[in-house]
Amino acid sequence: MKRTRSILRSSFGSALLGGAVVGAVFVLAIWAGWVDSADDGPAVAPAGSAATPIADHGGDGTNPIGEIYRRDGQGVAFIEADQPAAEASPFEPFGPREGGGTATGSGFVIDDQGHLLTNSHVVEGAGEISVTLGSEEESHAAEVVGTDPATDVALLQIDVPAEELHPLALGDSSKLEVGDPVVAIGNPFGLDRTVTSGIVSALQRQIEAPNGFSISHVIQTDAAINPGNSGGPLIDAEGRVVGINSQIAAGAGGGNVGIGFAVPIDTARDVARQLEDDGSVEHAYMGIGGGTITPQIAQALNLPVDEGVLVAEVVEGGPAEEAGIEGGDTEATIEGSRVTLGGDIITELDGRTVSGIEQLVDVVNGKKPGDELEVTLRRGDAERAVTLTLGDRPASAE
């Protein structure tokens, strides 16, 4: 479980250009970006009977959370990944592991063929991986079908008869609303089969992925998740998985403070499909750093438009530079945060107005490497359009 450093940072990459202005008016360090293909159909068809909503329980004295736990608990996995000696990683759930050891996390079964989803940082660099399902004592050797550090998703497979598997139904994370009840099942601090509950605290968060880029559309929850919950399911009131628990904002002692983050299942489903088909995932790449323009920022900086994306930096040799997009050349401090001014302003993508970074992210997410993107720019009082060919995103943001 990575302890996220900042819930306000809205980055596709490392914090190369600084943090965020107070109130998150002008968010920096945006590296465009990763792909969320709009392909219909999941990687695998989740099995299982129709789930019963929490709201339909309780009238007869039953505990709705207990019902979800009894129904879905057997499909949740306790994962142990033997790690070779390596340098410390900020994504290691239990701190530095220079001398090797065993990393632990969670996961869940998604079909009757033995496929499981978990976080890529749970199994990253592992030599051997073992999976224990539900309350079973027997562990099973797991094969890594593929990992995607850009979304922190990994697809595993175990050789277990279909009748012994308990696949969890996958939901639709796009239909979540703030305040919806959710349940987390996992293995915090190695305490297997732990269930906690809470609500969806916020939507559309961004967190940093293991490779330094960002994951968008992330679910924030106050359901208690801790190191070891990584890779486990976040389950909605209908008993369907809506997210993969991945990170926490940790307090001084390193434990849960009621702020956890889950990768949306819509993202994970698409990644799993690509991993099953190809063993890898493609992400489109634009190669810019910049921030959202608001009317307040436009007035303060005397910009020619009230909304858009101000390009602060362009990656050398990247798609944006090849298309002639220019970054800034003047450093300034706004409300204590350093920003780079003087770059192009992106106002439209494919003929549609761009209100800010989130919209730019969504557009790039819907593309694939090699796709063309029509970009309308403002430079001073002049407006022009360029055609940009999206590239393959680098393995890391460094």
PyMOL commands that set and color helices and strands:
alter all, ss='L'
color gray80, all
select helices_A, chain A and resi 22-24+54-56+64-75+120-123+162-164+173-175+188-190+265-278+295-301+319-322+357-365
alter helices_A, ss='H'
color red, helices_A
select strands_A, chain A and resi 2-3+76-83+101-109+115-118+128-133+139-148+153-158+181-186+194-208+214-221+233-236+241-250+256-264+284-285+288-293+308-314+330-334+337-341+345-349+352-353+372-379+382-389+391-392
alter strands_A, ss='S'
color yellow, strands_A
deselect
rebuild
show_as cartoon
